[in-house]
């Protein structure tokens, strides 16, 4: 798939209600005018599982952009480095990395995220 263009992959199972987050995100993207190719991954229930399930789908792409709110995007990038370092090397900046956005919360979220990551083993499970 290298050179094929862009593909929007939306992830997430049904965690906050009966519908998978992937379906809700796909509908939102279409409502905002996105008309390109779109792939849903609707089985994952955690950030770790999102990355695990989507990793193989990203193999053929030269550039990878993870988009979410700053907290979840940072976690996803960290998970990608742990699970698929060869894919993480292809990461490019995304919209959550804008200078000044979440200016006061980003340092706090970074500290909290790093502390939580210390308690996650290689399988994505929290250690005691």
Phi and psi restraints in degrees (value plus and minus 20) as a CYANA .aco file:
   2 UNK   PHI     -78.9   -38.9
   2 UNK   PSI     109.7   149.7
   3 UNK   PHI      64.0   104.0
   3 UNK   PSI     -21.7    18.3
   4 UNK   PHI     -91.7   -51.7
   4 UNK   PSI     -49.7    -9.7
   5 UNK   PHI     107.8   147.8
   5 UNK   PSI    -169.2  -129.2
   6 UNK   PHI    -123.3   -83.3
   6 UNK   PSI     130.9   170.9
   7 UNK   PHI    -159.3  -119.3
   7 UNK   PSI     107.9   147.9
   8 UNK   PHI    -113.6   -73.6
   8 UNK   PSI     101.8   141.8
   9 UNK   PHI    -132.1   -92.1
   9 UNK   PSI     103.6   143.6
  10 UNK   PHI    -132.4   -92.4
  10 UNK   PSI     119.6   159.6
  11 UNK   PHI    -145.6  -105.6
  11 UNK   PSI     133.7   173.7
  12 UNK   PHI     110.9   150.9
  12 UNK   PSI     110.9   150.9
  13 UNK   PHI    -104.9   -64.9
  13 UNK   PSI    -188.9  -148.9
  14 UNK   PHI    -103.1   -63.1
  14 UNK   PSI      78.3   118.3
  15 UNK   PHI    -135.7   -95.7
  15 UNK   PSI     -51.5   -11.5
  16 UNK   PHI    -127.1   -87.1
  16 UNK   PSI     -12.9    27.1
  17 UNK   PHI     155.6   195.6
  17 UNK   PSI    -189.1  -149.1
  18 UNK   PHI     -96.8   -56.8
  18 UNK   PSI     -40.1    -0.1
  19 UNK   PHI    -118.3   -78.3
  19 UNK   PSI     120.4   160.4
  20 UNK   PHI     -82.7   -42.7
  20 UNK   PSI     122.0   162.0
  21 UNK   PHI     -78.4   -38.4
  21 UNK   PSI     -54.3   -14.3
  22 UNK   PHI     -79.3   -39.3
  22 UNK   PSI     -60.5   -20.5
  23 UNK   PHI     -85.6   -45.6
  23 UNK   PSI     -62.8   -22.8
  24 UNK   PHI     -84.3   -44.3
  24 UNK   PSI     -61.7   -21.7
  25 UNK   PHI     -86.1   -46.1
  25 UNK   PSI     -59.9   -19.9
  26 UNK   PHI     -82.4   -42.4
  26 UNK   PSI     -64.2   -24.2
  27 UNK   PHI     -82.4   -42.4
  27 UNK   PSI     -61.6   -21.6
  28 UNK   PHI     -84.2   -44.2
  28 UNK   PSI     -63.3   -23.3
  29 UNK   PHI     -80.5   -40.5
  29 UNK   PSI     -63.4   -23.4
  30 UNK   PHI     -86.0   -46.0
  30 UNK   PSI     -60.2   -20.2
  31 UNK   PHI     -84.3   -44.3
  31 UNK   PSI     -50.1   -10.1
  32 UNK   PHI    -102.3   -62.3
  32 UNK   PSI     -21.8    18.2
  33 UNK   PHI      85.1   125.1
  33 UNK   PSI     -17.2    22.8
  34 UNK   PHI     -89.6   -49.6
  34 UNK   PSI     105.4   145.4
  35 UNK   PHI    -140.8  -100.8
  35 UNK   PSI     -15.1    24.9
  36 UNK   PHI    -100.2   -60.2
  36 UNK   PSI    -195.9  -155.9
  37 UNK   PHI     -85.4   -45.4
  37 UNK   PSI     120.8   160.8
  38 UNK   PHI    -158.7  -118.7
  38 UNK   PSI     116.4   156.4
  39 UNK   PHI    -146.8  -106.8
  39 UNK   PSI     114.0   154.0
  40 UNK   PHI    -124.1   -84.1
  40 UNK   PSI     117.0   157.0
  41 UNK   PHI    -140.8  -100.8
  41 UNK   PSI      84.2   124.2
  42 UNK   PHI    -131.1   -91.1
  42 UNK   PSI      -5.2    34.8
  43 UNK   PHI    -120.6   -80.6
  43 UNK   PSI     -40.3    -0.3
  44 UNK   PHI     -97.0   -57.0
  44 UNK   PSI     128.6   168.6
  45 UNK   PHI    -141.7  -101.7
  45 UNK   PSI     -26.4    13.6
  46 UNK   PHI    -154.5  -114.5
  46 UNK   PSI     146.4   186.4
  47 UNK   PHI     -80.5   -40.5
  47 UNK   PSI     -61.3   -21.3
  48 UNK   PHI     -79.6   -39.6
  48 UNK   PSI     -65.4   -25.4
  49 UNK   PHI     -87.2   -47.2
  49 UNK   PSI     -56.1   -16.1
  50 UNK   PHI     -73.3   -33.3
  50 UNK   PSI     -71.6   -31.6
  51 UNK   PHI     -86.9   -46.9
  51 UNK   PSI     -62.3   -22.3
  52 UNK   PHI     -80.0   -40.0
  52 UNK   PSI     -64.9   -24.9
  53 UNK   PHI     -93.7   -53.7
  53 UNK   PSI     -54.1   -14.1
  54 UNK   PHI    -106.0   -66.0
  54 UNK   PSI     -46.1    -6.1
  55 UNK   PHI     -65.0   -25.0
  55 UNK   PSI     -74.2   -34.2
  56 UNK   PHI     -80.5   -40.5
  56 UNK   PSI     -47.1    -7.1
  57 UNK   PHI     -93.4   -53.4
  57 UNK   PSI     -38.1     1.9
  58 UNK   PHI    -114.6   -74.6
  58 UNK   PSI     -23.5    16.5
  59 UNK   PHI     -71.3   -31.3
  59 UNK   PSI     -60.9   -20.9
  60 UNK   PHI    -106.2   -66.2
  60 UNK   PSI     -18.7    21.3
  61 UNK   PHI    -117.9   -77.9
  61 UNK   PSI     118.1   158.1
  62 UNK   PHI     -98.1   -58.1
  62 UNK   PSI     -50.5   -10.5
  63 UNK   PHI    -148.3  -108.3
  63 UNK   PSI     119.3   159.3
  64 UNK   PHI    -148.4  -108.4
  64 UNK   PSI     111.5   151.5
  65 UNK   PHI    -145.8  -105.8
  65 UNK   PSI     100.3   140.3
  66 UNK   PHI    -118.6   -78.6
  66 UNK   PSI     105.3   145.3
  67 UNK   PHI    -143.5  -103.5
  67 UNK   PSI     108.4   148.4
  68 UNK   PHI    -188.9  -148.9
  68 UNK   PSI    -185.7  -145.7
  69 UNK   PHI     -93.4   -53.4
  69 UNK   PSI     141.1   181.1
  70 UNK   PHI     -74.0   -34.0
  70 UNK   PSI     -60.2   -20.2
  71 UNK   PHI     -84.8   -44.8
  71 UNK   PSI     -71.1   -31.1
  72 UNK   PHI     -90.2   -50.2
  72 UNK   PSI     -55.4   -15.4
  73 UNK   PHI     -84.6   -44.6
  73 UNK   PSI     -60.9   -20.9
  74 UNK   PHI     -84.3   -44.3
  74 UNK   PSI     -62.2   -22.2
  75 UNK   PHI     -81.0   -41.0
  75 UNK   PSI     -63.4   -23.4
  76 UNK   PHI     -83.9   -43.9
  76 UNK   PSI     -60.6   -20.6
  77 UNK   PHI     -82.9   -42.9
  77 UNK   PSI     -61.8   -21.8
  78 UNK   PHI     -83.5   -43.5
  78 UNK   PSI     -63.7   -23.7
  79 UNK   PHI     -82.6   -42.6
  79 UNK   PSI     -59.5   -19.5
  80 UNK   PHI     -82.8   -42.8
  80 UNK   PSI     -61.2   -21.2
  81 UNK   PHI     -82.6   -42.6
  81 UNK   PSI     -56.1   -16.1
  82 UNK   PHI     -96.4   -56.4
  82 UNK   PSI     -58.6   -18.6
  83 UNK   PHI    -110.4   -70.4
  83 UNK   PSI     -58.7   -18.7
  84 UNK   PHI    -159.9  -119.9
  84 UNK   PSI      49.7    89.7
  85 UNK   PHI     -78.3   -38.3
  85 UNK   PSI     -51.9   -11.9
  86 UNK   PHI     -86.5   -46.5
  86 UNK   PSI     -50.0   -10.0
  87 UNK   PHI     -99.5   -59.5
  87 UNK   PSI     -58.3   -18.3
  88 UNK   PHI     -81.1   -41.1
  88 UNK   PSI     -49.1    -9.1
  89 UNK   PHI     -85.0   -45.0
  89 UNK   PSI     -34.7     5.3
  90 UNK   PHI    -117.1   -77.1
  90 UNK   PSI     -15.8    24.2
  91 UNK   PHI     -83.4   -43.4
  91 UNK   PSI     120.3   160.3
  92 UNK   PHI    -145.3  -105.3
  92 UNK   PSI     140.9   180.9
  93 UNK   PHI     -78.1   -38.1
  93 UNK   PSI     126.0   166.0
  94 UNK   PHI    -144.8  -104.8
  94 UNK   PSI     154.5   194.5
  95 UNK   PHI     -81.4   -41.4
  95 UNK   PSI     -44.5    -4.5
  96 UNK   PHI     -95.2   -55.2
  96 UNK   PSI     -25.3    14.7
  97 UNK   PHI    -122.1   -82.1
  97 UNK   PSI       7.6    47.6
  98 UNK   PHI     -94.5   -54.5
  98 UNK   PSI     116.6   156.6
  99 UNK   PHI     -83.3   -43.3
  99 UNK   PSI     110.4   150.4
 100 UNK   PHI      70.8   110.8
 100 UNK   PSI     -39.7     0.3
 101 UNK   PHI     -93.3   -53.3
 101 UNK   PSI     115.4   155.4
 102 UNK   PHI      37.8    77.8
 102 UNK   PSI      14.5    54.5
 103 UNK   PHI     -71.2   -31.2
 103 UNK   PSI     -65.8   -25.8
 104 UNK   PHI    -101.3   -61.3
 104 UNK   PSI     -47.2    -7.2
 105 UNK   PHI    -107.9   -67.9
 105 UNK   PSI     -47.4    -7.4
 106 UNK   PHI     -76.4   -36.4
 106 UNK   PSI     -66.2   -26.2
 107 UNK   PHI     -80.6   -40.6
 107 UNK   PSI     -62.3   -22.3
 108 UNK   PHI     -83.5   -43.5
 108 UNK   PSI     -66.8   -26.8
 109 UNK   PHI     -82.9   -42.9
 109 UNK   PSI     -56.0   -16.0
 110 UNK   PHI     -84.0   -44.0
 110 UNK   PSI     -64.5   -24.5
 111 UNK   PHI     -83.8   -43.8
 111 UNK   PSI     -66.6   -26.6
 112 UNK   PHI     -82.0   -42.0
 112 UNK   PSI     -63.2   -23.2
 113 UNK   PHI     -82.9   -42.9
 113 UNK   PSI     -64.0   -24.0
 114 UNK   PHI     -84.0   -44.0
 114 UNK   PSI     -59.5   -19.5
 115 UNK   PHI     -83.5   -43.5
 115 UNK   PSI     -62.8   -22.8
 116 UNK   PHI     -86.1   -46.1
 116 UNK   PSI     -58.0   -18.0
 117 UNK   PHI     -84.4   -44.4
 117 UNK   PSI     -49.1    -9.1
 118 UNK   PHI     -84.4   -44.4
 118 UNK   PSI     -41.9    -1.9
 119 UNK   PHI    -120.3   -80.3
 119 UNK   PSI      -8.0    32.0
 120 UNK   PHI    -128.4   -88.4
 120 UNK   PSI     107.5   147.5
 121 UNK   PHI    -105.9   -65.9
 121 UNK   PSI    -197.8  -157.8
 122 UNK   PHI     -83.7   -43.7
 122 UNK   PSI     -38.2     1.8
 123 UNK   PHI    -114.8   -74.8
 123 UNK   PSI     -14.5    25.5
 124 UNK   PHI      62.8   102.8
 124 UNK   PSI     -10.7    29.3
 125 UNK   PHI    -116.9   -76.9
 125 UNK   PSI     124.2   164.2
 126 UNK   PHI     -92.6   -52.6
 126 UNK   PSI     113.5   153.5
 127 UNK   PHI    -109.8   -69.8
 127 UNK   PSI     135.1   175.1
